[in-house]
Amino acid sequence: MRGEGAAAEAERVQFEVWRMIGRVFETCRANGLSQSDLARRLGVPRGQVCLWLRDRERMTLKAAVRLADAMGHDLDVRLVRRATLRAAQVEAQ
């Protein structure tokens, strides 16, 4: 995977991380956690938390890890050999 393929994969991974963080926040919000609460836990302005949750391109991997931690989660990243991943996807179908 080179060039455009790698860039597209990076975009996909970035979107998935952003989406997962957003889902966890929605669950936490339903349980009473506000963006202000999250900002206090992180020691950042509420506007920064709002920006991260609204704009995936502003959420760095470091920010995602910090957000996950502040919401009581760990962000786990795996590196998988392509052939193994494709075999698992075929097997799941």
Residue pairs with C-beta under 8 A, 6 or more apart in sequence:
1 9
1 82
14 56
14 57
14 59
15 56
17 56
17 59
17 61
17 64
17 75
18 56
18 59
18 64
19 56
20 75
21 52
21 53
21 59
21 64
21 67
21 68
22 53
24 68
24 71
24 73
25 33
25 38
25 53
25 67
25 71
28 38
28 71
33 71
35 46
35 49
35 50
35 53
36 46
38 49
38 67
38 70
38 71
39 45
39 46
39 48
39 49
41 70
42 48
42 49
42 66
42 67
42 70
49 67
51 58
52 58
52 59
52 63
52 64
52 67
53 59
59 67
64 75
65 75
68 74
68 75
